Amino acid sequence: MNPRWASPTLFALSFVVFGVLEGLTWGDRAAEFVLPVVHVVLLAFLLFWWASADAIQRGARLSTGTIVCIVVFGLLWVPFYLATTRPARAWVRWLPKGLILLALCFGGYLGVLSLFDGADGDS
């Protein structure tokens, strides 16, 4: 599977799945603490896998700073990674792709979560 398409798809899918799980477990105190931690760990793994595969395709290595940014900033780091690892003339093409990925992930999460709004009868 080509990481160029598989990873962004898995990023967006993880937000949809965790949105559904959060909606289904709304009000469960344990789930409120566990699900975000599991999602952050999964995203860190997916980001590292994607960045490693991207670096291999480019014939480069991930620096320690890049790996730290993966862990600290997570998905917010993607547009900056794309901009800094591509030639300046390619920024116009890669930066919007990273921003679109962010919008799809967060939009998908909020969209799915909104389907559960009021489902518990509190509204």
N, C-alpha and C positions, 0 to 999 in steps of 0.2 A: 504494500500500500504506500503510495507516494505521500510523504509527510507534508508536502506543500499544500495538499488539500485535506488530508486526513486530520491533521492537527487542528486547523481552524474549525473543521466540522465537529470534532470532538469537544473543542472549547465551547462552542455554541450549544451542543447537545448536553454538555454537563450542566449548563445554566438552566436549560429547560427541565432536565431531570430533577435537579435540586429544587427548582421552583415548584414542581409537582410534589416532591417529597415534603417540602416546607408547607405547602398548602394542605396536604393530607394530615400533617402532624401539627397543625396550627394550635397553639395553646398548650402543647406538651413541653414542659420546662426542660426536660432532658434533651429532647430533639432540638430545641432552640440553641442549646450549647454545642451539641455533637455535630449536627449537620453542617454548620458553617466551617468547623474545623476540618471535617472530612473533605469538604469541597475545596478548601484552600490547599490542603495537602495534595488532592487529586490534580488541581490546576497547576501547582508547582511541578508535579511530575510531568504533566502534559507539556508545559512550557519548556521544561528542561529537555524533554525528548525532542520536541520540535526544534528548539534552538540548536541542539547537538546535531540533529540530522541536517539542518540548514547549514551549519558550519562545515560539516563533512562535504556537502554538495559544493560549497564554495572553496573547499580546500584549506580551511582555517581551523582554529581551535577557539573554544570559548575561554575568555579570560576569567580570572577570579572575580573581577568586578562585575562582569556580566552575570555570572552565576549568582552572586550576591543580589544583584538587581532582580533576577528571576524570583528569588525567595522573598525579598522585601517588597517589591512593587507589584509582583504578579502580572495580571493582564494589562495593567496600565503601562507597563514597560514595553509592550509589543510595538506600538508605533515608533517609539524612540529607537528600539533595536533595529527595526527595518530601516529607519532613516540613517542610522550610524553604520550599518553594515553594507549599505548599497552606495554606489557612486552618487555624488550630489545631483547629477542630471537625472537619476532615477527616483529621487525623493518625491517628485510630483506623482509618480506612479505608485510608490510603495506606502507613503504616509497615509493617503486616503484609504488604502486597503486595510491598514491597521486600525484606523478610526472606524471604518465600517464594521470590522470585526468586533470592536468594543461596543458599538451601537447594537449589533445583532445579539451579542451575548446578554447585555443588560436589558435590552428591549424584550428579548425572548423570556428572560427570567421574570421581569415585571409583568409581561403579558400573560404568562401562564399563572403567575401568582394572583393576578387580578381575577382570574376565573374562579378562584376560591373565595373571593371577597364576599362576605355575607353568607357563605355556605354553612357556617356554624350557627346561624340564627341570632347572632349578637346584634346585627344591624337593625 
